[in-house]
Amino acid sequence: MANTWTSLLTRYGFVTTQEGSKVSLESLTNENRKYLEMLLTEASVDFTSSSLTLEINDEVFSEDKWQALQGQFNDGVRGTQFEPNEIPVSLLDLYIVGLVMQFDRLGFVSQLSCDGHEKRPPHIYFKTGEISRKAKIFLDQFEIKSHRRGKALSILIDRKELPSLAEKLSKYQTDEVREIVITDDTRMSINEFNNQLETLLNIPGVSGRESKIRQHVYNEISPYVNHISIDHYGNIIAEKRFSAGPTVLLNAHLDTVEEIESSRVIMKDKNVWTSNEGILGADDRAGVNVIVALLKSLQPNEFKGTLKIIFTVEEEIGLLGAREVNESFLWDVSMAFVIDRRGTNDIVTHNYSQEFCHTEFGRSLEGIARLNDLGKWGVVRGGSSDTSIWALQGIQSVNLSAGYLNEHTDSEQLDVKANYNTYLFVNEILRSSNRIWCEQRKREVMV
């Protein structure tokens, strides 16, 4: 319970500090200051106002009494027309207003909010999916359950607990919060991601001679899976069980179309990498990189189900490795994501002769990208890849862009920022895979 005026006001949306009987007004807009003064006047509180402070001479109200007062005037209607430091306190729901104002103060810019009205969980819509993701990381500090979907963060507590949470957030400064988010973020940083990518690009592995790259990848992912083996044809087959849910296949190929020149140098021009001699090898080391990063960073609270991994050999000479995978490994797979498409933001759902998945499956992936501000990923037609082999088994399958261009030539290049974006995209797909799976099963029942 609040035992000072600052404590009470902070809980209900007024960002203030207090020294003695004086309450600072520096962080309040003129509108919010007038609103506060109106509330105090309505309650017959003895106060005097100066340019920067209020001096309140009465004892602090009980929280129930303040709720009854402010609850008469807060109408709970909030649009998107206000900047973070200009939000009118009066336009937000009473119980969540303090939390919204503290999130905004700390840099987590919001757009909409609702305290749930005891009918559904309280939730806040942030300006971007990335802000929502970081807000959840920070909220985890308080051991409070929450659920994120795109920009929306649902807070799984009773709305009457929200004011107390707002006061807890008021104890933190922006720099502290930034450090907490960086420290607790389980995603691989872009620097670590690119270092891993460079290592993969420098390991030889032309079709039919993949032993070095296969051993490297095998060693890299072994600590992160429950089972791993090399099948009779030389493919890496692995499995990681998280919990009940769909079984999802991730796939990329190990081989390159030509051998990587031993003396070559990777040339880096901002986000674009090329080779000074021969192929770069981003087809498909870029896809391998995404999957290895996912295995190293994906957390149990981010995915419900089982991951199956196949790194194939001899893809470049006719999808030979994929054709040799034992069908029994694929029997329980609900959906497959191949990362072996040129360019950026392509979701390949079919080629000239074959449909890889239902149209709705591809469209649902487009929606995930939009929800999480990951660019305009869109359904397109593609060419030959391992995707067609998984689709022949009745698995809903797509091939996703890995960021490379001009593959199979000395002009091959890789947009490493786009490659990292694919990693982020697949991470969000996996977080949403249970919902996709349920929607898929409903369609199958209807058919």
C-alpha positions in Angstrom: 0.0 0.0 0.0 1.1 3.6 -0.7 2.4 5.4 2.4 3.5 8.7 0.7 1.9 10.9 -1.9 4.6 10.1 -4.5 4.0 6.4 -4.0 0.2 6.8 -4.4 0.5 9.1 -7.4 3.1 6.9 -9.1 0.8 3.9 -8.9 -1.9 5.8 -10.8 0.0 7.5 -13.6 1.7 10.6 -12.2 5.5 10.4 -12.6 6.7 12.3 -9.6 9.3 12.5 -6.9 8.8 13.8 -3.3 10.9 15.6 -0.8 9.2 16.2 2.5 5.7 17.5 1.7 6.8 18.8 -1.7 5.9 16.7 -4.8 7.9 17.5 -8.0 5.9 18.4 -11.1 8.8 18.5 -13.5 7.9 15.3 -15.3 4.2 16.1 -15.8 2.7 17.7 -18.8 0.7 20.8 -18.2 -2.5 18.8 -18.9 -1.6 16.1 -16.4 -0.6 18.7 -13.8 -4.0 20.4 -14.2 -5.7 17.0 -13.9 -3.8 16.1 -10.7 -4.7 19.5 -9.2 -8.3 19.0 -10.1 -8.4 15.6 -8.4 -6.8 17.0 -5.2 -9.3 19.9 -5.3 -12.2 17.4 -5.7 -10.9 15.5 -2.7 -10.6 18.7 -0.6 -6.9 18.1 -0.1 -5.0 21.1 1.3 -2.2 21.9 -1.2 -0.3 24.8 -2.7 1.1 24.9 -6.2 4.2 26.6 -7.6 5.8 26.3 -11.0 7.7 23.1 -10.3 6.1 21.6 -7.2 3.0 20.8 -5.2 3.1 21.1 -1.4 0.5 18.8 0.0 -0.2 19.5 3.6 -2.7 16.6 4.3 -1.9 13.0 5.1 -1.8 10.7 2.1 -5.1 9.1 1.1 -5.8 5.4 1.5 -5.5 3.6 -1.9 -9.1 2.6 -1.9 -10.2 6.2 -1.4 -7.9 7.5 -4.2 -9.1 4.7 -6.6 -12.7 5.8 -5.9 -11.8 9.4 -6.7 -9.7 9.0 -9.8 -11.9 6.2 -11.1 -14.7 8.7 -11.5 -12.7 10.7 -14.1 -10.4 8.2 -15.9 -12.4 7.1 -19.0 -10.0 4.4 -20.3 -10.0 5.6 -23.9 -6.6 5.8 -25.4 -5.6 6.5 -29.0 -2.3 6.6 -30.8 -2.1 10.4 -31.3 0.1 11.2 -28.3 3.8 11.1 -27.9 5.1 9.1 -24.9 5.8 12.1 -22.8 2.4 13.7 -23.6 0.0 10.9 -22.7 -3.0 12.3 -20.8 -3.4 10.3 -17.6 -7.1 10.7 -17.7 -7.4 8.7 -21.0 -6.1 5.4 -19.6 -7.7 2.7 -17.5 -7.2 3.4 -13.9 -5.4 0.2 -12.8 -2.9 0.1 -15.8 -2.2 3.9 -16.2 0.7 3.8 -13.8 2.4 0.9 -15.5 2.0 2.4 -18.9 3.5 5.7 -17.8 6.5 3.9 -16.2 7.1 1.8 -19.3 7.0 4.9 -21.5 9.4 6.7 -19.1 11.8 3.8 -19.5 11.7 3.9 -23.3 9.2 1.2 -23.9 6.9 3.3 -26.1 3.3 2.1 -26.0 0.3 2.8 -28.3 -2.7 1.2 -26.6 -3.6 -0.4 -23.3 -6.4 -2.0 -21.3 -6.5 -3.2 -17.8 -8.8 -6.1 -18.8 -11.8 -5.0 -16.8 -11.7 -8.3 -14.9 -12.8 -10.0 -18.1 -9.4 -10.7 -19.8 -5.8 -10.2 -18.9 -4.4 -6.7 -18.8 -2.4 -5.9 -21.9 -0.3 -3.2 -23.5 0.3 -2.7 -27.2 3.8 -1.2 -27.8 4.9 0.8 -30.8 6.9 -2.2 -32.3 7.2 -5.9 -31.8 10.8 -5.4 -30.8 9.8 -3.0 -28.0 7.3 -5.5 -26.8 9.9 -8.2 -26.7 12.3 -6.1 -24.7 9.5 -5.0 -22.3 8.8 -8.7 -21.6 12.5 -9.4 -20.9 12.5 -6.6 -18.3 9.1 -7.7 -16.8 10.6 -11.1 -16.3 12.8 -9.5 -13.6 9.7 -9.4 -11.4 8.8 -13.1 -11.9 5.5 -12.1 -13.4 4.0 -14.3 -16.1 3.3 -12.5 -19.4 2.6 -13.5 -22.9 3.8 -11.7 -26.0 2.3 -11.7 -29.5 3.8 -9.2 -31.8 3.3 -5.7 -30.4 0.9 -6.9 -27.7 2.1 -7.9 -24.2 -0.5 -9.6 -21.9 0.3 -9.4 -18.2 -1.1 -12.5 -16.5 -1.9 -11.0 -13.1 -5.0 -9.5 -11.5 -5.4 -5.9 -12.6 -5.5 -4.7 -9.0 -1.8 -5.8 -8.7 -0.8 -3.5 -11.6 -0.4 -0.3 -9.5 2.1 -2.0 -7.2 4.0 -3.2 -10.3 4.1 0.4 -11.6 5.7 1.5 -8.4 8.4 -1.2 -8.7 9.2 0.0 -12.2 9.6 3.5 -10.9 12.7 2.5 -9.0 14.6 1.9 -12.2 16.4 4.3 -14.5 16.7 3.9 -18.3 20.4 2.9 -18.3 19.8 0.2 -15.7 16.9 -1.2 -17.7 18.9 -1.2 -20.9 21.7 -3.2 -19.2 19.2 -5.7 -17.8 17.6 -6.3 -21.2 21.1 -6.7 -22.9 22.2 -9.1 -20.2 19.0 -11.2 -20.1 18.3 -11.3 -23.8 18.8 -15.0 -24.9 19.0 -14.2 -28.6 22.4 -14.4 -30.2 23.9 -11.0 -30.7 24.5 -9.9 -34.3 28.3 -9.9 -33.6 28.3 -13.4 -32.3 26.0 -14.4 -35.2 28.4 -13.0 -37.8 31.5 -14.5 -36.1 29.8 -17.9 -36.3 28.8 -17.2 -39.9 32.4 -16.4 -40.9 33.7 -19.6 -39.4 31.1 -21.6 -41.4 32.0 -19.8 -44.7 35.6 -20.7 -44.3 35.1 -24.5 -44.0 35.3 -26.4 -47.3 32.6 -28.9 -48.3 31.8 -29.3 -52.0 29.1 -31.8 -52.9 30.4 -35.3 -52.1 33.2 -34.1 -49.8 31.3 -32.6 -46.8 33.2 -34.3 -44.0 34.9 -31.2 -42.6 31.8 -29.0 -42.5 29.7 -31.9 -41.3 32.0 -32.6 -38.3 32.1 -28.9 -37.4 28.4 -28.6 -37.4 27.9 -31.9 -35.6 30.3 -30.6 -32.8 28.6 -27.2 -32.6 25.0 -28.5 -32.1 25.7 -31.6 -30.1 25.4 -29.9 -26.7 22.0 -28.4 -27.6 20.1 -31.4 -28.8 18.8 -34.6 -27.2 19.8 -36.9 -30.0 22.1 -36.6 -33.0 23.5 -39.0 -35.6 24.9 -39.2 -39.1 22.7 -41.3 -41.3 23.8 -43.9 -43.8 24.2 -41.2 -46.5 26.1 -38.6 -44.5 23.2 -36.3 -43.4 23.2 -34.9 -39.9 20.0 -35.9 -38.2 19.1 -34.4 -34.8 16.2 -33.8 -32.4 15.5 -31.4 -29.5 12.5 -32.0 -27.4 11.0 -29.0 -25.5 7.4 -30.0 -24.5 4.1 -31.1 -25.9 3.3 -29.5 -29.2 4.0 -29.7 -32.9 7.1 -31.3 -34.4 8.9 -28.8 -36.5 11.6 -29.6 -39.0 14.5 -27.2 -39.7 16.7 -27.9 -42.7 19.6 -26.5 -44.6 22.3 -28.2 -46.8 26.0 -28.5 -45.9 27.5 -28.7 -49.4 28.6 -26.0 -51.7 28.4 -26.1 -55.5 32.2 -25.6 -55.8 35.0 -25.9 -53.4 35.9 -22.8 -51.4 39.3 -21.5 -52.4 41.7 -22.1 -49.6 43.4 -18.7 -50.1 40.3 -16.6 -50.6 39.5 -13.6 -48.4 36.0 -12.6 -47.3 35.5 -9.0 -48.3 33.2 -7.0 -46.1 31.5 -3.8 -47.3 29.1 -2.8 -44.4 26.4 -5.5 -44.4 27.5 -7.1 -47.7 30.1 -9.9 -47.8 31.7 -11.2 -50.9 34.7 -13.4 -51.8 37.8 -12.1 -53.5 38.3 -15.4 -55.3 35.7 -18.0 -56.3 32.3 -18.6 -54.6 31.5 -17.2 -51.2 29.6 -20.3 -50.1 26.7 -18.5 -48.5 24.5 -21.0 -50.4 23.8 -22.6 -48.0 26.1 -21.8 -45.1 23.8 -18.8 -44.4 21.0 -21.3 -43.8 23.2 -23.5 -41.7 24.2 -20.5 -39.6 20.5 -19.6 -38.9 19.7 -23.1 -37.6 22.8 -23.4 -35.5 22.1 -20.0 -33.9 18.5 -21.1 -33.2 19.6 -24.3 -31.5 22.1 -22.3 -29.3 19.6 -19.6 -28.2 16.0 -21.0 -28.3 14.6 -21.2 -24.8 11.9 -23.6 -23.5 9.5 -20.7 -22.8 9.8 -19.7 -26.5 8.8 -22.9 -28.1 6.4 -25.7 -27.2 7.0 -28.9 -29.2 9.9 -30.8 -30.7 12.5 -29.6 -33.2 13.9 -32.0 -35.7 17.0 -30.9 -37.6 18.4 -32.2 -40.9 21.6 -30.9 -42.5 21.7 -32.6 -45.8 24.6 -33.4 -48.1 24.8 -33.3 -51.9 21.8 -31.0 -52.3 23.5 -29.1 -55.1 23.7 -32.2 -57.3 20.1 -33.3 -57.2 18.8 -33.1 -53.6 20.5 -36.5 -53.1 20.9 -36.3 -49.3 17.3 -35.3 -48.7 16.1 -38.2 -50.9 18.0 -40.6 -48.6 16.5 -39.5 -45.3 14.7 -42.4 -43.7 10.9 -41.7 -44.0 10.3 -42.7 -40.4 12.2 -39.7 -39.1 9.6 -37.5 -40.9 6.4 -39.3 -39.8 5.5 -37.0 -37.0 6.7 -33.7 -38.6 3.9 -31.1 -38.8 5.7 -28.4 -40.7 9.1 -27.8 -42.2 11.2 -24.7 -42.7 14.1 -24.8 -45.1 16.5 -21.9 -45.1 18.0 -22.0 -48.6 16.3 -19.2 -50.7 18.2 -16.4 -52.4 17.4 -12.8 -51.6 15.5 -11.4 -48.7 12.0 -11.8 -47.3 10.8 -14.6 -49.6 8.5 -17.4 -48.4 8.6 -20.0 -51.1 5.4 -22.1 -51.0 5.6 -23.7 -54.5 7.6 -24.1 -57.7 6.5 -24.6 -61.3 5.3 -28.2 -60.7 4.6 -28.6 -57.0 2.8 -27.0 -54.1 4.8 -27.2 -50.9 2.0 -26.2 -48.5 -1.5 -24.8 -48.2 -1.9 -21.1 -49.2 -3.1 -20.3 -45.7 0.1 -21.7 -44.2 2.3 -19.3 -46.2 -0.1 -16.4 -45.4 0.1 -17.1 -41.7 3.9 -16.7 -41.9 3.5 -13.3 -43.6 1.3 -12.3 -40.7 4.0 -13.3 -38.2 6.5 -11.1 -39.9 4.1 -8.1 -39.9 3.2 -8.6 -36.3 6.9 -8.5 -35.3 8.1 -5.7 -37.6 10.5 -8.0 -39.4 10.0 -6.7 -42.9 7.6 -7.5 -45.8 8.1 -11.2 -46.0 5.8 -12.5 -48.8 4.8 -15.7 -50.5 6.5 -16.4 -53.9 7.3 -19.2 -56.3 10.7 -20.7 -56.2 12.9 -23.4 -57.7 14.6 -26.6 -56.6 15.4 -27.2 -52.9 15.1 -29.8 -50.2 11.6 -28.3 -49.6 10.1 -30.4 -52.4 11.3 -33.6 -50.7 9.6 -32.8 -47.4 6.5 -31.7 -49.2 6.2 -35.0 -50.9 5.8 -36.6 -47.4 2.7 -34.4 -46.9 4.5 -31.9 -44.6 3.5 -28.3 -44.8 6.8 -26.9 -46.0 8.4 -23.6 -47.1 11.8 -22.3 -48.2 12.9 -19.0 -46.6 15.3 -16.4 -47.9 18.8 -16.6 -46.3 20.1 -13.3 -47.7 22.5 -14.4 -50.5 22.5 -13.4 -54.2 24.3 -14.6 -57.3 24.8 -18.0 -55.9 27.0 -20.5 -57.8 29.1 -17.7 -59.2 32.2 -15.7 -58.3 29.9 -12.7 -57.8 28.0 -14.4 -54.9 27.3 -12.0 -52.1 25.6 -12.2 -48.7 23.6 -9.5 -46.9 24.5 -10.5 -43.3 21.9 -8.2 -41.8 19.2 -10.0 -43.9 20.6 -13.3 -42.7 20.3 -12.2 -39.1 16.7 -11.0 -39.8 15.9 -14.6 -41.0 17.2 -15.9 -37.7 14.8 -13.5 -35.9 11.9 -14.4 -38.2 12.3 -18.2 -37.7 12.6 -17.5 -33.9 9.2 -15.8 -34.0 7.7 -18.6 -36.2 8.7 -21.1 -33.6 7.2 -19.1 -30.9 3.9 -19.1 -32.9 4.2 -22.7 -34.2 1.6 -24.1 -31.7 -1.0 -21.6 -33.0 -0.1 -22.4 -36.6 -0.4 -26.1 -35.9 -3.8 -25.7 -34.3 -5.1 -23.7 -37.2 -3.6 -26.3 -39.6 -5.4 -29.1 -37.8 -8.7 -27.2 -37.9 -8.4 -26.8 -41.7 -7.7 -30.5 -42.1 -10.8 -31.4 -40.1 -12.9 -29.1 -42.2 -11.6 -30.8 -45.4 
